[in-house]
Amino acid sequence: MPDNLNSIALNQYSARFTTTVLNEVYRSQDVVTGAGLLKLTPVRQVNLGILNRLFEEWKNNAEAFRSPYFDFSNEEVKSALEEFMNTASQHISVKRADLEPLLSDSVKESLKLLLTPANYFEDKIRAVSDAEFTHAKAEQIVKYTHIHRGVAEALLGRLTDSGSDSVYQTQAVSWLYEFKDNADLIDDAEQHLIQFAEVFPINISELKIQEAGKATAQPQQVHKHESFFDSAFGQLEPSTARPVAPRAEPASAVISEIVAKANVQPSSERDSLNNRFKVDLPKHSDDQSYGSVPVKVESIAGSIPLGQRFMFVNQLFDRNSEHFDKAIYELDRVKSFEEAENLIWHRYASKYAWDVNGEAVTALLAIVKRKFA
């Protein structure tokens, strides 16, 4: 894995991923609740990152209540404030404009964790300048880490074995670099990249920077004085829980299904991750027929895979899923491929300024042609 990532490519991917998710999520609702955040994306680490950011904001809000004019050390006041904050945390309601930066930052951070785990964990250790690495901080890192969780657990284990509640940051970093390359602690990146690709195709080579020379969580019962951030982890569906063995391969049937949804082609060869996660799109054939797919389909809408749907919405319809749905509905109602072409060239291509020779347009035409084959 590279030591660093291309920040421009990372920002671009994060923006596209975020827009795709939010366009879908806010189609039928104005706010997202805490339960919705737990399953916002197929990437559990991204969802945990959002919760972690909300948790920090929740703690800051609690501190903002404090005032020099009142005794916040009073047991009755402390109990009432704790009860109020925990109740508030059970009623999370986030609008799109407020969720967008949280999701975008979490996507970038999750990819940094996946592709450059040593840099990620060192940043977490050094998050507060000149502060010690405490047991509480180590536990929080474990709690909000799904990808490469073994590394987080190893850090906590070293601190526990030291017999101290805290150590200097330099000591924690030295522990990190002792086991950062331990294969037993590092997850297989492929299964997580497939989940990212379910939402938006990912190109690993674009994220790399060229340098010179170089078990399922058990449900917990919510009780008084428990916040959403404590109870949320028990609400995660079993299917999203991290495998017990960090490097365990998922079942072939499950992988095949996910790969199909993500429009990713599996390979038995040890080819590059970049090749594995490229979305294969139809090319112009020699007779300019926009590809030839022998299988006729009954409807255009029903033959578009999830991965291609995201591509069409983002690249052809200005990231507006409603415009995409309307266009596909209109194309499904025409009687011939010629009528469909007329709609495509004279309405959609001009309205949305399409690159008529682009791969997305070629792919759409190939799918449309299947209905009239």
Buried (B, 14 or more C-beta within 10 A) or exposed (E): BBEBBBEEBBEEBBBBBBBBBBBBBBEEEEBBBBEBBBEBBBBBBBBBBBBBBBBEEBEEEBEEEEEEEEEEEEEEBEEEBBEEBBEBBBEBEBEBEEBBEBBBBBBBBBBBBBBBBBBBBBEBBBEEEEEBBBBEBBBBBBBBBBBBBBBBBBBBBBBEEBEEEBBEBEBBBEBBEEBBEEEEBBBBBBBBBBBBBBBBBBBBBBBBBEEEEEEEBEEEEBEEEBBBBBBBBEBBEEEBBBBEEBEEEBEEEEBEEBBBBBBBBEEEEEEEBBEBBBBEBBEBEEEEEBBEBEEEBEEBBEBBBEBBBBBBBBBBBEBBBEBBBEBBEBBBEBEEBEBBBEBBBEEBBEEBEBEEEEBBBBBBBBBBBBBBE
